[in-house]
Amino acid sequence: MAGAESPATPDPFADKGFATRAIHAGQPHDPTSGAVVTPIVLSSTFAQEAVGVHRGFEYSRSGNPTRQALERCVASLEGARHGLAFASGLAALDVVCRDLAPGDRVLLSNDAYGGTYRLLARIYGPLGVEVVVADLSDLTAVEAALSRPTTMVVLETPTNPVLRILDIEAISALAHRSGATVVVDNTFATPYLQQPLALGADVVMHSSTKYLGGHSDVVGGFLATSDDARAERLAYLQNAAGAVPGPFDCYLVLRGVKTLAARMEQHCRNAAAVADLLVGHPAVGEVFYPGLPSHPGHAVATRQMRGFGGMVSFTMREGEAAAVAAVARTGIFTLAESLGAVESLIEHPGRMTHASVAGSALEVNPALIRLSVGIEDVADLLADLHMALAPR
Ligand SMILES: *Cc1c(COP(=O)(O)O)cnc(C)c1O
């Protein structure tokens, strides 16, 4: 299990800063050519000198050099001993869920990513797994939900789409008391802004499709953990179930990760300016951004995050029709699902990303608009929103 074994040689960048590790960790110069950039190794199979004598790679589902570079790099960024890359974020989450058995109980945030809810409730639910949805930003509700034996707690913070902040440290402590494994979806924050393992989580999950890749050109997923036995089991499942990313996809994520620190700084700056514009805009009702002192999770976010991220949501005072009209009017913000890339996106969660949770506990306000604020010039972004929100 190439992914699960501890790096054979200690990473010389292990004690370096985040941006340095993003560019160098797990990515030594290619020993055969001196290539500075990690080669994309397309080979599905690897020559063996004798039966079982090889350089750590046999078959690319089990392990691939480009994937290994990505796995070591992102593991380093999460402060994890082990990293595993997957074909998508949901493929990564699915592997975490594979050992759930009938009678097991999973606690999920009431505004979890729709696909996370769907995987648990519609795929694992019918197999006998009890999926409990609660407001995990309310620690009293967390404690109540955990009063019955619970196998796993799956949380994201900031949440999607209303950017609630969950206290990873407090929830992990409560979950561990009732024997639950804590899985944190760190897609929105990225390891640059938030380090869930250091706060007590057991497994970190990513949709690397978003900020890790950062350029809307690859779908991928990731798991990180520092628990050796758990890593070995997850690597077994990665190989046995087979939802691995191709080498080219791994290269794209690795390339994206190199600029993660610089991009996140700019995402945070631009999103803060956008939130400031929206607060007090006459067409806007509520603004959801954890960087706003008025946000109920602001204090926890300040404690557990380095910055407040690039996602901003808000409601239109005049309701759903006004929201649907506004998202179609922007010129720089593109009307599209997904998030976390260099270009700014705008969407209507009720009819787009969260349409699949309509009628469930995760249903969203129909007047809500979600922005993924990109790293364009902030003046252009602000002018675009001004225009889209202007009365007509
Ligand atoms: C996109 C996303 C996922 C799912 O990831 P895919 O790569 O699309 O499978 C899970 N969680 C969050 C928070 C996401 O934004």
The ligand as a MOL file (V3000), in Angstrom:
LIG
                    3D

  0  0  0     0  0            999 V3000
M  V30 BEGIN CTAB
M  V30 COUNTS 15 15 0 0 0
M  V30 BEGIN ATOM
M  V30 1 C -17.7190 19.5730 -4.0740 0
M  V30 2 C -17.7730 19.1570 -2.6560 0
M  V30 3 C -17.8070 17.8070 -2.2960 0
M  V30 4 C -17.8620 16.7000 -3.3270 0
M  V30 5 O -16.6710 16.6150 -4.0410 0
M  V30 6 P -16.5700 16.0930 -5.5650 0
M  V30 7 O -15.1430 16.3170 -5.8970 0
M  V30 8 O -17.5300 16.8970 -6.3790 0
M  V30 9 O -16.9490 14.6570 -5.5200 0
M  V30 10 C -17.8240 17.4980 -0.9550 0
M  V30 11 N -17.8150 18.4550 -0.0080 0
M  V30 12 C -17.7910 19.7600 -0.3130 0
M  V30 13 C -17.7740 20.7710 0.7740 0
M  V30 14 C -17.7700 20.1610 -1.6450 0
M  V30 15 O -17.7740 21.4590 -1.9410 0
M  V30 END ATOM
M  V30 BEGIN BOND
M  V30 1 1 1 2
M  V30 2 1 2 3
M  V30 3 2 2 14
M  V30 4 1 3 4
M  V30 5 2 3 10
M  V30 6 1 4 5
M  V30 7 1 5 6
M  V30 8 2 6 7
M  V30 9 1 6 8
M  V30 10 1 6 9
M  V30 11 1 10 11
M  V30 12 2 11 12
M  V30 13 1 12 13
M  V30 14 1 12 14
M  V30 15 1 14 15
M  V30 END BOND
M  V30 END CTAB
M  END
